[in-house]
Every structure is written in C-alpha cells, then in structure tokens.
Amino acid sequence: MGLSGPGALSTARVLALTGLDEHGADSLVVIPRPDATALFGLAEDEFLDDDTDGLFIPGNLDAALAYLETELAIRRNTGVTQARRLLLVADCAQEIDRIQALLTQHVGSVSAILLGSWTGDAASVDDSGQVSAPPALAATLPDRVPALSRTEARDRLLAALARHKETKKPSSKRRSSPRRP
C-alpha cells in the first residue's frame, strides 16, 4: 500500500509500530536505514549490534529487498508454510518495479507500506490524519490516523523493542523460517 500526502510519514510510523507492537512475535518489520532515520530519528549506527527481534534495519532499500527476495525464495524452495509475516516499510522511489514484482510473486507472504511515487494501491493522508483511498483499500484503513511525531514514534519503538526482549522466544536471528533439515 502506498501512502502520500502531508500525513503519510506520520501514518507510516503508526502502521509500522502497530505491526511491530501487535504482531512482533509473528512478524518481521523490515525498514531500510534511511527510512528508519526519517521515520524514527534513528542514528546511522543505532541497533547495528542489538538483537532487535521483530525489526530488521538493513543499510538501504536494495539490501532490504535482497533480504526479502532471499527469504521468500527459501520459503518457496523448502515448502515452508508457517513463517513470520514480512512487512516492508520504505520509500519506494528507487525500486518501484522490483517491489511490485516482489508483491505480485509473493501475495500473502509479504506486505508493504510504501512512501513516494507508488503506482499500486495507495491512500492519501492529509495533515489532520484524514485518509482518502479507493474503496477496497479504504475498507482496511481507519478514516483518520492520529498524528505521531518522530520523537514520540522513537520512544514507542524503543518501548516495543524492550517489551519484545522481555517476552521473546529463543531468537531465530534474521531467518523467519526454519533451516533446512
């Protein structure tokens, strides 16, 4: 799903945090470093060595897409059906075709919240959080999304990651599906 308009960044923060907070044990949110900085104000070296179960911050969009492509190929080749949900949150400007191919080839296995000039399903969010979208997409979104500043989003991100550390199962590191026997 693409997001545009003056409230797009705030809405992406809310949706990414919801994915991490409510589904973190069963999902992996993938946010390229430049987008993590824009959304949450993270420093370039923040979380480099931390075990952030539920969140993966690769160096750039190319690395994020390479990870997702590899993970999804492994799942397909090994017949894995029970695996963590994958959510990409990124500015799609540089890789629209590659993202579209990924979403088309792996329907139901990966979702995306995309900022920038997305050519697929998209919602527009104004500065008050009012959401406008085509009917099919509007049915999956609230009418209004509360504003969330970068500072508040960062605090919520850190709190969500702390909660995951307290309750986490043994880590599977970055793999979201079991290794081959």
C-alpha positions in Angstrom: 0.0 0.0 0.0 1.3 3.4 -0.9 0.9 6.5 1.2 1.1 10.0 0.0 0.2 13.5 1.3 1.4 15.6 4.2 0.3 12.9 6.8 2.0 10.0 5.0 5.1 9.9 7.2 3.1 10.0 10.4 0.8 7.3 9.1 3.7 5.1 8.1 5.1 5.5 11.7 1.7 4.4 13.2 1.3 1.4 10.9 4.9 0.2 11.3 4.7 0.5 15.1 1.3 -1.3 15.1 2.9 -4.1 13.0 5.8 -4.4 15.4 3.9 -3.9 18.6 0.8 -6.1 17.9 2.4 -8.7 15.7 6.1 -8.6 16.6 6.3 -12.2 17.8 4.8 -13.4 14.5 6.2 -10.9 12.1 9.3 -9.1 10.9 9.2 -5.4 10.1 11.9 -4.5 7.6 12.8 -0.8 7.3 15.9 0.4 5.4 18.2 2.6 7.5 17.4 5.9 5.6 13.7 5.3 6.2 14.3 4.3 9.8 16.1 7.6 10.3 13.3 9.6 8.6 10.5 7.8 10.5 12.0 7.4 13.9 15.1 9.6 14.0 17.5 6.6 14.5 21.2 7.3 14.2 23.2 5.5 11.5 24.8 3.1 13.9 21.8 2.6 16.2 20.7 -1.1 16.5 23.6 -2.3 14.5 24.7 -4.8 17.1 21.5 -5.2 19.0 19.2 -8.2 18.7 16.0 -6.5 17.7 13.6 -9.4 17.3 10.7 -8.3 15.2 12.7 -5.4 13.5 15.3 -5.6 10.8 17.1 -2.4 9.6 19.3 -3.1 6.6 21.6 -0.4 5.2 19.4 0.6 2.3 16.4 -0.4 0.2 18.4 -2.6 -2.1 19.6 -4.7 0.9 16.1 -4.8 2.3 14.7 -6.1 -1.0 17.6 -8.6 -1.3 16.8 -10.0 2.1 13.1 -10.3 1.4 13.7 -11.9 -2.0 16.1 -14.4 -0.5 13.8 -15.2 2.5 10.8 -15.7 0.2 12.8 -17.9 -2.2 13.9 -20.1 0.7 10.4 -20.4 1.9 9.2 -21.4 -1.6 12.0 -23.8 -2.2 11.6 -25.6 1.1 7.8 -25.6 1.2 7.6 -23.5 4.4 4.0 -22.5 5.1 4.3 -21.4 8.7 6.6 -18.5 8.9 6.7 -15.0 10.3 4.8 -12.3 8.3 7.1 -9.9 6.5 6.4 -6.1 6.3 8.5 -3.7 4.3 8.2 0.0 5.3 10.1 2.1 2.8 10.3 5.0 0.4 9.8 3.1 -2.9 11.1 5.8 -5.3 14.2 3.9 -6.4 12.8 0.4 -6.7 9.1 0.5 -7.8 9.4 -2.3 -10.3 11.3 -4.6 -8.0 8.9 -4.0 -5.2 5.9 -4.6 -7.5 7.4 -7.9 -8.7 8.0 -9.0 -5.1 4.5 -8.2 -4.0 3.0 -9.8 -7.1 5.1 -13.0 -6.9 4.5 -13.5 -3.1 0.9 -12.5 -2.5 0.1 -13.0 1.2 3.7 -13.6 2.2 4.9 -10.0 2.3 3.1 -6.7 2.8 4.4 -3.2 2.2 3.8 0.3 3.5 5.4 2.5 0.8 6.1 6.2 0.7 6.9 8.0 -2.5 5.5 7.6 -6.0 3.9 4.2 -5.6 1.9 3.2 -8.7 -0.2 0.5 -7.0 -3.0 0.8 -4.3 -2.4 4.0 -2.4 -4.0 6.2 0.2 -3.6 9.9 0.7 -3.4 11.2 4.2 -3.9 14.9 4.9 -2.1 16.9 7.6 -5.0 16.2 10.1 -4.7 12.4 9.5 -7.8 12.1 7.3 -7.4 9.1 5.0 -8.7 9.1 1.4 -8.4 5.8 -0.5 -10.1 3.7 -3.2 -13.0 1.7 -1.6 -11.2 -1.6 -1.4 -8.2 -0.1 0.4 -10.3 2.3 2.5 -12.1 -0.8 3.9 -8.8 -1.9 5.5 -7.9 1.6 7.0 -9.3 3.8 9.6 -10.9 7.1 8.4 -8.4 9.0 10.4 -4.9 8.2 11.7 -3.6 10.1 14.8 -0.5 12.2 14.2 2.7 10.7 15.6 5.8 12.8 15.8 9.2 11.3 15.1 10.2 11.8 18.8 7.1 10.0 20.1 7.5 7.3 17.5 11.1 6.7 18.5 10.0 6.4 22.2 7.3 3.9 21.2 9.7 2.0 19.0 12.2 1.7 21.9 9.4 0.6 24.3 8.1 -2.0 21.8 11.6 -3.5 21.3 12.1 -3.6 25.1 8.9 -5.5 25.5 9.9 -7.9 22.8 13.2 -8.6 24.6 11.3 -9.3 27.8 9.0 -11.8 26.2 10.9 -13.2 23.3 11.3 -16.8 22.4 14.8 -18.1 21.5 15.9 -15.9 18.6 16.0 -17.3 15.1 18.1 -14.2 14.2 17.0 -12.8 10.8 15.6 -16.0 9.4 11.9 -16.1 9.6 11.5 -19.7 8.6 13.2 -22.8 9.9 16.5 -24.0 8.4 16.5 -27.0 6.0 17.0 -30.4 7.7 
